[in-house]
Amino acid sequence: MNDQRWLSLSFLAFFFTWGIFLPYWTGWLNMEKGLSVTHASIIMGAGMVARTFSTFLVFPYLTRKLSMIHVIRWTTLLSLLLALVYLPVSPFVVLLVITILFSAVYPMILPAVESGASLLMKSGRIHYGKSRSFGSIGYTVALLLVGAVTSLWGGQAILFMMIMSLLLATVFFMQTAPKALQRKPIAKGRAAQKVNFKSLFTTKGFAVALWLAILLQGAHASYYNFGFIFLDDLGVNGFMIGILLNIAVLFEILFFTRADRLLANVRISTMFLLAGLASTARWLLIYLFPSTVVFIGTQLLHAVTFGVAHYAFVAFISERLPASHIAPAQGMYAAFAMSLSTAILTFPGGYLYDISPELAFLGMTICTIPATILVWAKRKQLDGPY
C-alpha cells in the first residue's frame, strides 16, 4: 500500500468513529443514559478538558518515546477497551469518570494521524487535501449510518457502532505503515522538551495562528454538542437528522478534494479571515431564524468555518515549521483549538441552550468576532517572510 492510500484510509478509519462521537455522544448521554442537557454538557465539557491535557502533555511525550505509528496503534487499542466500559448501566459520577478517561485517550489518535500526514508531506509528494477528504467521507458515512440505525433501533445503537468502528480501526492500524511513521524519535531528554514547546513560539506568526485556530474551532462547540438535540427539538426524526448533519460534511469533502488547488496561492491571513466572517454569519443566522430550513442553509458554510480554518493552520505549520516541531504543534492545536476552547464553551452553551436553544449558537460569536479583528491586526505576521 502506497503512502497516499495509507493516509487516506487512516483518515477514513478515524473520522468514521469521530462521526459517531462528536455529533451524537451528548445526545446519547441525554437519551440513553437519562441525563439532562446541562448534565450531559458537564460530562462532555469535562471530557474535553481531559482531552486538552492529554493532547498537550501526553501526546508530545509519547511522540518523544515512540514512533508515530506506535502512538496511533496503542491509543486506538486503548480507546476500544475504554469504549467497552460504557456498556453497563452507570450513574452520573461513573459516566463522568469513564468519559474523562475515554476523552483523554481517544482524541489523541487525531493529532497522531495529522502529524503523520505532515511527516509524509515532508518526505514525499503527498496531497493532504486529497487524503483528508477521505476523513470527511468517513464522517459522512458515519452520520448517515447512525441516523438510519437509531431510527430503527434507538439511541443504544450509537455505542455499539462506536465499539465496532474502533475495532476495525485497530485492525487497520496494526497493518504495515509507511516507513516515515516507523522511525523512532531521535531527540532525547531536555533537548526534546525544548523543541516541543519553547521553540514553537520562536516561529513568527505561530502564536497568532494558534490563537485564531482556538477561537474559530472553539466556536463550533454548540454545533457539535447540541446540533443533534437542536434538530430533534425542531421535530426532525433521527434518520433525517443524520442526513441534515451530513450536508456540512459533504461540502467539507468537496472543499478538501479541491483545497490544494483552490488555496494554493491564497494567503494564510485571507483563509483565516474568510473563516471568521463565515462563522459569524453562520451562528447569527441560526439565532435569528431558528428553523430547519435556515439550519440546512448554514450547513453549507461548514466548509469555510471549519475546513478553511483547519487548512490554514495545517498549511502554516507545514510551511513554517521543521519536521521536529510538527508533532508538538499538532498536539497544541488538538489540545487548545479542538479541545479546550470547545470544552470551555460547552459549559455556557449548555446553560444558554436550557434558556433558549438559539442562544447557544449566538454565544459562539464571542469567539468569531474577535478572531476576525485579530486577523486584520496581525495579518503581516501570518503572511510575512519565514
C-alpha positions as CSV (number, residue, x, y, z in Angstrom):
1,M,0.0,0.0,0.0
2,N,1.5,3.4,-1.0
3,D,1.8,6.3,1.4
4,Q,-1.1,8.3,-0.1
5,R,-3.5,5.4,0.1
6,W,-2.5,4.6,3.7
7,L,-3.0,8.2,4.8
8,S,-6.4,8.3,3.1
9,L,-7.6,5.1,4.8
10,S,-6.2,6.3,8.1
11,F,-8.3,9.5,7.9
12,L,-11.3,7.4,6.9
13,A,-10.9,5.0,9.8
14,F,-10.6,7.7,12.4
15,F,-13.2,10.1,11.2
16,F,-15.8,7.3,10.9
17,T,-15.5,7.0,14.7
18,W,-15.4,10.8,15.0
19,G,-18.7,11.0,13.1
20,I,-20.3,8.9,15.8
21,F,-18.7,10.5,18.8
22,L,-18.7,14.2,18.0
23,P,-22.3,14.9,16.9
24,Y,-24.1,12.1,18.8
25,W,-22.4,11.5,22.2
26,T,-24.1,14.3,24.0
27,G,-27.4,13.2,22.6
28,W,-26.7,9.6,23.5
29,L,-26.0,10.6,27.2
30,N,-29.2,12.6,27.2
31,M,-31.5,10.0,25.6
32,E,-30.0,6.6,26.6
33,K,-28.4,7.4,30.0
34,G,-31.2,9.7,31.1
35,L,-29.1,12.9,31.7
36,S,-30.3,16.4,31.3
37,V,-28.7,18.6,28.6
38,T,-26.9,20.5,31.3
39,H,-25.5,17.3,33.0
40,A,-24.6,15.8,29.6
41,S,-22.8,19.1,28.8
42,I,-20.9,18.9,32.1
43,I,-19.7,15.4,31.3
44,M,-18.7,16.3,27.7
45,G,-17.0,19.5,28.8
46,A,-15.0,17.7,31.5
47,G,-14.0,15.2,28.8
48,M,-12.8,17.9,26.6
49,V,-10.7,19.4,29.4
50,A,-9.1,15.9,29.8
51,R,-8.6,15.9,26.1
52,T,-6.8,19.2,26.3
53,F,-4.2,18.0,28.9
54,S,-3.6,14.6,27.2
55,T,-3.1,16.1,23.7
56,F,-0.9,18.9,25.1
57,L,1.2,16.9,27.5
58,V,0.8,13.2,27.0
59,F,0.8,13.1,23.2
60,P,4.1,15.1,22.7
61,Y,5.6,12.8,25.4
62,L,4.6,9.7,23.6
63,T,6.0,11.0,20.3
64,R,9.3,11.5,22.0
65,K,9.4,7.9,23.2
66,L,7.6,6.0,20.4
67,S,7.4,6.1,16.6
68,M,4.2,7.8,15.2
69,I,2.7,4.5,14.1
70,H,3.1,3.0,17.6
71,V,1.4,6.1,19.1
72,I,-1.5,5.6,16.7
73,R,-1.8,1.8,17.4
74,W,-1.7,2.0,21.2
75,T,-4.1,4.9,21.5
76,T,-6.6,3.2,19.2
77,L,-6.5,-0.1,21.0
78,L,-6.8,1.6,24.4
79,S,-9.8,3.6,23.1
80,L,-11.5,0.4,22.1
81,L,-11.1,-1.1,25.6
82,L,-12.4,2.1,27.3
83,A,-15.4,2.2,25.0
84,L,-16.4,-1.3,26.3
85,V,-16.6,0.1,29.8
86,Y,-19.6,2.2,28.7
87,L,-21.8,-0.9,28.3
88,P,-23.1,-1.4,31.8
89,V,-25.8,1.0,33.1
90,S,-24.0,3.7,35.1
91,P,-24.8,6.7,37.3
92,F,-23.7,10.2,36.6
93,V,-20.4,10.1,38.5
94,V,-19.3,6.8,36.9
95,L,-20.2,8.2,33.4
96,L,-18.2,11.3,34.2
97,V,-15.1,9.2,35.1
98,I,-15.4,7.0,32.1
99,T,-15.8,9.9,29.7
100,I,-12.8,11.7,31.2
101,L,-10.7,8.6,30.7
102,F,-12.0,7.9,27.2
103,S,-11.6,11.6,26.2
104,A,-8.1,11.6,27.5
105,V,-7.1,8.7,25.2
106,Y,-9.3,8.5,22.1
107,P,-8.8,12.1,20.7
108,M,-5.0,11.6,20.7
109,I,-5.5,9.5,17.6
110,L,-6.3,12.6,15.6
111,P,-3.1,14.6,16.2
112,A,-1.2,11.4,15.7
113,V,-2.7,10.9,12.2
114,E,-2.4,14.6,11.4
115,S,1.2,14.6,12.5
116,G,1.7,11.5,10.3
117,A,0.2,13.4,7.4
118,S,2.6,16.4,7.9
119,L,5.6,14.0,8.1
120,L,4.5,12.3,4.9
121,M,4.1,15.6,3.2
122,K,7.7,16.5,4.0
123,S,9.0,13.1,3.0
124,G,7.3,12.8,-0.4
125,R,4.6,14.1,-2.8
126,I,1.6,13.7,-0.6
127,H,-1.6,15.7,-1.3
128,Y,-3.0,16.5,2.1
129,G,-6.4,17.7,0.9
130,K,-7.0,14.6,-1.2
131,S,-6.4,12.2,1.8
132,R,-8.2,14.5,4.3
133,S,-11.3,14.3,2.1
134,F,-11.5,10.6,2.9
135,G,-11.8,11.6,6.6
136,S,-14.8,13.7,5.6
137,I,-16.2,10.8,3.7
138,G,-15.9,8.6,6.7
139,Y,-17.5,11.2,8.9
140,T,-20.4,11.4,6.4
141,V,-21.0,7.7,6.2
142,A,-21.0,7.5,10.0
143,L,-23.6,10.3,10.2
144,L,-25.9,8.5,7.7
145,L,-25.5,5.1,9.3
146,V,-26.1,6.4,12.9
147,G,-29.1,8.3,11.7
148,A,-30.5,5.2,10.0
149,V,-29.7,2.8,12.8
150,T,-31.0,5.0,15.6
151,S,-34.3,5.4,13.7
152,L,-34.6,1.6,13.7
153,W,-33.1,0.5,17.0
154,G,-32.9,3.7,19.1
155,G,-30.0,5.5,20.7
156,Q,-28.4,2.4,22.2
157,A,-27.1,1.5,18.8
158,I,-24.7,4.6,19.0
159,L,-22.4,2.9,21.5
160,F,-22.3,-0.4,19.6
161,M,-21.4,1.3,16.4
162,M,-18.6,3.2,18.2
163,I,-17.2,-0.1,19.6
164,M,-17.3,-1.8,16.2
165,S,-15.7,1.1,14.3
166,L,-12.9,1.3,16.9
167,L,-12.3,-2.4,16.5
168,L,-12.0,-2.0,12.7
169,A,-9.7,1.0,13.1
170,T,-7.5,-1.0,15.5
171,V,-7.2,-3.9,12.9
172,F,-6.3,-1.4,10.2
173,F,-3.6,0.4,12.1
174,M,-2.0,-2.9,13.1
175,Q,-1.1,-3.4,9.4
176,T,2.1,-2.3,7.8
177,A,2.6,1.5,7.9
178,P,4.7,4.0,5.8
179,K,8.4,4.0,6.7
180,A,8.4,7.7,7.7
181,L,6.0,6.8,10.5
182,Q,8.0,3.9,11.7
183,R,11.1,5.9,12.6
184,K,11.8,6.3,16.3
185,P,12.3,9.9,17.6
186,I,16.0,11.0,17.8
187,A,15.8,13.8,20.3
188,K,16.2,12.8,23.9
189,G,15.6,14.3,27.4
190,R,15.7,18.1,27.8
191,A,16.6,18.7,24.2
192,A,13.3,17.1,23.1
193,Q,11.3,19.1,25.7
194,K,12.9,22.4,24.4
195,V,12.0,21.6,20.8
196,N,8.5,20.6,21.7
197,F,7.4,23.8,23.4
198,K,9.6,26.8,23.5
199,S,10.9,26.6,20.0
200,L,7.4,26.7,18.5
201,F,6.9,30.3,19.6
202,T,10.1,31.5,18.1
203,T,8.5,31.0,14.6
204,K,7.0,34.3,13.6
205,G,3.2,34.2,13.5
206,F,2.8,30.8,15.2
207,A,1.1,32.2,18.3
208,V,-1.3,34.3,16.2
209,A,-2.2,31.2,14.0
210,L,-2.8,29.1,17.1
211,W,-5.0,31.8,18.7
212,L,-7.0,32.1,15.5
213,A,-7.5,28.3,15.4
214,I,-8.5,28.3,19.0
215,L,-11.2,30.9,18.5
216,L,-12.5,29.6,15.2
217,Q,-12.6,25.9,16.0
218,G,-13.9,26.5,19.6
219,A,-16.8,28.4,18.0
220,H,-18.2,25.1,16.8
221,A,-18.9,24.0,20.4
222,S,-22.7,24.5,20.3
223,Y,-23.0,23.0,16.8
224,Y,-21.1,19.8,17.8
225,N,-22.7,19.3,21.1
226,F,-26.3,20.5,20.5
227,G,-26.8,20.3,16.8
228,F,-28.4,16.8,17.1
229,I,-30.6,17.9,20.0
230,F,-31.5,21.2,18.3
231,L,-32.8,19.3,15.2
232,D,-34.6,16.8,17.4
233,D,-36.3,19.7,19.3
234,L,-37.4,21.1,15.9
235,G,-39.2,17.8,15.3
236,V,-36.8,16.2,12.8
237,N,-36.6,12.4,13.0
238,G,-33.3,10.5,13.6
239,F,-32.7,9.4,10.0
240,M,-33.3,12.9,8.7
241,I,-31.0,14.4,11.3
242,G,-28.2,12.2,10.0
243,I,-28.9,13.5,6.5
244,L,-29.1,17.1,7.5
245,L,-25.9,16.9,9.6
246,N,-24.2,15.3,6.6
247,I,-24.8,18.4,4.4
248,A,-22.0,20.1,6.2
249,V,-19.6,17.2,5.7
250,L,-20.5,16.8,2.1
251,F,-19.4,20.4,1.4
252,E,-16.4,19.8,3.6
253,I,-15.5,16.8,1.4
254,L,-15.8,18.9,-1.8
255,F,-13.6,21.6,-0.2
256,F,-10.8,19.2,0.8
257,T,-10.7,17.4,-2.5
258,R,-10.0,20.8,-4.2
259,A,-8.3,22.6,-1.3
260,D,-4.8,22.1,-2.6
261,R,-5.6,23.8,-5.8
262,L,-8.2,26.4,-4.6
263,L,-5.9,27.7,-1.8
264,A,-2.5,27.2,-3.5
265,N,-2.0,31.0,-3.9
266,V,-4.2,32.2,-1.1
267,R,-2.6,33.9,1.8
268,I,-3.0,32.3,5.2
269,S,-4.4,35.5,6.7
270,T,-7.1,35.5,3.9
271,M,-8.0,32.0,4.8
272,F,-8.5,32.8,8.5
273,L,-10.4,36.0,7.6
274,L,-12.9,34.0,5.4
275,A,-13.4,31.5,8.2
276,G,-14.1,34.2,10.7
277,L,-16.6,36.1,8.6
278,A,-18.4,32.9,7.6
279,S,-18.5,31.6,11.2
280,T,-20.0,34.8,12.5
281,A,-22.7,34.8,9.8
282,R,-23.4,31.1,10.4
283,W,-24.2,31.4,14.1
284,L,-26.1,34.7,13.7
285,L,-28.4,33.1,11.1
286,I,-29.3,30.2,13.4
287,Y,-30.1,32.6,16.2
288,L,-32.2,35.0,14.1
289,F,-34.0,32.3,12.2
290,P,-34.2,29.1,14.3
291,S,-35.8,26.8,11.7
292,T,-34.8,23.6,9.9
293,V,-34.6,25.4,6.5
294,V,-32.1,28.0,7.8
295,F,-30.1,25.4,9.7
296,I,-29.8,23.5,6.4
297,G,-28.6,26.6,4.7
298,T,-25.9,27.3,7.3
299,Q,-24.6,23.8,6.9
300,L,-23.2,25.0,3.5
301,L,-20.8,27.3,5.4
302,H,-19.1,24.4,7.3
303,A,-16.6,24.0,4.5
304,V,-15.4,27.6,5.3
305,T,-16.0,27.8,9.1
306,F,-14.2,24.5,9.8
307,G,-12.4,23.5,6.6
308,V,-10.7,26.7,5.6
309,A,-9.7,27.4,9.2
310,H,-8.2,23.9,9.6
311,Y,-6.4,24.0,6.3
312,A,-4.9,27.4,7.2
313,F,-3.4,26.1,10.3
314,V,-2.1,22.9,8.7
315,A,-0.6,25.0,5.8
316,F,1.1,27.4,8.3
317,I,2.9,24.6,10.3
318,S,3.7,22.6,7.2
319,E,5.4,25.6,5.5
320,R,6.9,27.3,8.5
321,L,8.0,24.6,11.0
322,P,10.7,21.9,10.7
323,A,9.7,18.3,11.0
324,S,10.8,18.1,14.7
325,H,8.2,20.8,15.5
326,I,5.2,19.2,13.7
327,A,4.0,16.8,16.3
328,P,4.1,19.3,19.2
329,A,2.4,21.9,17.1
330,Q,-0.4,19.4,16.2
331,G,-0.6,18.5,19.9
332,M,-1.1,22.1,20.8
333,Y,-3.7,22.5,18.1
334,A,-5.6,19.4,19.2
335,A,-5.3,20.4,22.8
336,F,-6.3,24.1,22.6
337,A,-8.2,24.5,19.4
338,M,-10.0,21.2,19.2
339,S,-10.4,20.6,22.9
340,L,-10.0,23.3,25.5
341,S,-11.8,26.1,23.7
342,T,-14.7,23.7,22.8
343,A,-14.8,22.5,26.4
344,I,-14.9,25.9,27.8
345,L,-17.7,27.0,25.5
346,T,-19.7,23.8,26.1
347,F,-20.5,24.8,29.7
348,P,-22.1,28.2,29.0
349,G,-23.5,26.7,25.7
350,G,-25.5,24.1,27.7
351,Y,-26.7,26.8,30.1
352,L,-27.8,29.0,27.2
353,Y,-29.5,26.1,25.5
354,D,-31.6,25.4,28.5
355,I,-32.7,29.1,28.4
356,S,-33.3,29.2,24.7
357,P,-31.7,26.8,22.1
358,E,-30.8,29.5,19.6
359,L,-28.9,31.5,22.3
360,A,-26.3,28.7,22.5
361,F,-25.4,29.4,18.8
362,L,-25.4,33.2,19.2
363,G,-23.0,32.8,22.1
364,M,-20.4,31.4,19.7
365,T,-19.9,34.9,18.2
366,I,-17.9,35.8,21.3
367,C,-15.1,33.9,19.5
368,T,-15.7,34.6,15.9
369,I,-15.8,38.4,16.0
370,P,-12.5,38.8,18.0
371,A,-10.9,36.3,15.6
372,T,-11.9,38.4,12.6
373,I,-10.4,41.5,14.3
374,L,-7.2,39.6,15.2
375,V,-6.6,38.6,11.6
376,W,-6.8,42.2,10.4
377,A,-4.4,43.3,13.2
378,K,-1.8,40.6,12.7
379,R,-2.0,39.7,9.0
380,K,1.6,40.7,8.4
381,Q,2.8,38.1,11.0
382,L,0.8,35.4,9.2
383,D,1.9,36.3,5.7
384,G,5.4,37.8,6.4
385,P,8.7,36.2,5.5
386,Y,9.5,32.9,7.0
